[in-house]
Amino acid sequence: MHSLRGAFSETVYIYGAALSKAIAEKWRPEVLSLGLGLGYNEVLSAALLTAAQQAEDAYVESFESDEGLREYFTHWIRGDSSLVPDEFLRAYDEILQRCAQHAQIDPAKVAATLRLWLNSGQLVLRGPLSATTQFSRRFCCFLFDAFSSKSTPELWQEAFLIDFLSATAREHAVFSTYACTGALKRALRSSGFTLEIREGFSSKRDSTFAFR
């Protein structure tokens, strides 16, 4: 796993850009996050949307195949620290501090937003994403942080991505990911997105930012 410093910087560079685009456009903030991990994208979403005073109407749906990660993150948000390993508590707390500092907001306000979202059903943590996953709404902001095409090839296939975007993307949407594969770019163009190929983070050559 990345160091906290490296992973946070990548989160801001890759996924913060998508969140900032949605916030600037004042789209209703409905975010699909693929790959919960330690909750970087979810905490950053809460921080940026709270700072922009757009958290009240927000909805975040996050996918993670590891049940333990979903449970630990949920317990941390609720303050059930006895149910979370110490190393995870330290990581979550540092991520909260870094995201709040980046958004120039009190960490307690970000934590309160996360609790409100979880208790009200505005933050939904789901299991693995697949071709059979059903959705109840569409999204304007996609934080696509799935594992590599080698470890989860089904999530990076062109046909899957086209069907996925057809089922989930709103008319106006932004999509960001660390990856820059041919199948991904073809799928986004086929789905009406305009691509911006950005410099990749750290040792990665390119990353993908797209909007429509």
C-alpha positions, 0 to 999 in steps of 0.5 A: 500500500502507498505511504499515507503521504504519497496516497494522499497527494495522488488522491488530491491530484487525480480525484480531487480534480474531478470533485473540484470540477463537479463543485465548480459546475454546481452539479448536484453532488452524486459521487460514485467511488470505486475502490474504498481502500482507506477512504481517501476519496470518501473523506476528501469528498466530505471535506471539499463538499462541506467547505463548498457548502454542498454537502447537504444534498450530496450522495456518495456510493462507494464500492469495495470488495474487502468486507473488512475495509468497509466495516473498519471505515464504518466503525471509524465514522461512527466512533466505534474505535474499539472495533477498529485496529490501531493502525487503521485508526491512525491512518483514518485520523491522518487522512481526515486531518490531511483532507481537512487541511487541504479543504481549509476546514475544521476536521470536526466538521468533516467528521460530522458530515461523514457521520451524517451521510452514513446515518442518513443513507447519503454514504453507501458502502457496497461490495464489489462492482460487477457487470450485474450490479444494479444502480438506483440513480445516476452520478455526476462524478466518478472516482475510478480507483479500481485495481489494475487491469491485471488484478481486476480485468473485468472492470477495465474492459471496453464493453463493461465500461461502456455499459457501466457509463450508460447505466450510471452517468448523468448528462453532465459528468466528470470521470477521473482515474490514475489509468490511461488504457486504450479500452478506457479512452475508447469507452469514454469517447463512445460515451460522449466524454471529452478526454484530457490526458494528464501527466500521471502521478509519481512514476505513472506516465499518464492519467485520464480526466474526462467530462461531458 
